[in-house]
Amino acid sequence: MAHSASGSRKRCIAIHQNAEEFKATKESHNTACRKLVQMIDESANTTSQETFFSHGAMRGFNH
């Protein structure tokens, strides 16, 4: 799990560092982030907001 999260974080950073790519992928990237949060939310039975801020892989990204 940690390895997967690390890979996702690296991908996020790469997208955010490339402005043109970020513009092109922002909508799908944000959708993927929301889906991940929703999945965690459903499994943890907490609010999406709490899950978003407590999930390590999401820290540092402002969506």
C-alpha positions in Angstrom: 0.0 0.0 0.0 2.7 2.4 0.9 4.5 1.8 -2.3 1.4 2.5 -4.3 0.7 5.7 -2.4 4.3 6.8 -3.0 3.9 6.2 -6.7 0.7 8.2 -6.8 2.3 11.1 -4.9 5.2 11.2 -7.4 2.7 11.3 -10.2 0.8 14.2 -8.6 4.0 16.1 -8.0 5.1 15.6 -11.7 1.7 16.8 -12.9 1.7 19.9 -10.6 5.3 20.8 -11.7 4.3 20.9 -15.4 1.9 23.7 -15.8 0.7 22.9 -19.3 0.2 19.2 -18.5 -1.5 20.3 -15.3 -4.0 22.5 -17.2 -4.8 19.6 -19.5 -5.1 17.0 -16.8 -6.4 19.1 -13.9 -10.1 18.0 -14.2 -9.4 14.3 -14.5 -6.7 14.5 -11.8 -9.1 16.2 -9.4 -11.8 13.7 -10.3 -9.4 10.8 -9.5 -8.5 12.5 -6.2 -12.2 12.9 -5.2 -12.9 9.2 -6.1 -10.0 8.1 -4.0 -11.3 10.2 -1.1 -14.8 8.9 -1.5 -13.6 5.2 -1.5 -11.6 5.8 1.7 -14.5 7.7 3.1 -16.9 4.8 2.5 -14.5 2.2 3.9 -13.6 4.3 7.0 -17.2 5.7 7.6 -15.9 9.2 8.2 -16.7 12.5 6.5 -14.9 13.2 3.2 -13.3 16.3 4.6 -11.8 14.4 7.5 -10.6 11.7 5.2 -9.1 14.2 2.7 -7.0 15.9 5.3 -6.0 12.7 7.3 -4.9 10.6 4.3 -1.2 10.9 3.9 -1.1 10.6 0.1 -3.3 13.7 -0.3 -1.3 16.1 2.0 0.2 19.1 0.2 -2.2 19.1 -2.7 -4.9 21.8 -2.9 -7.8 20.5 -4.9 
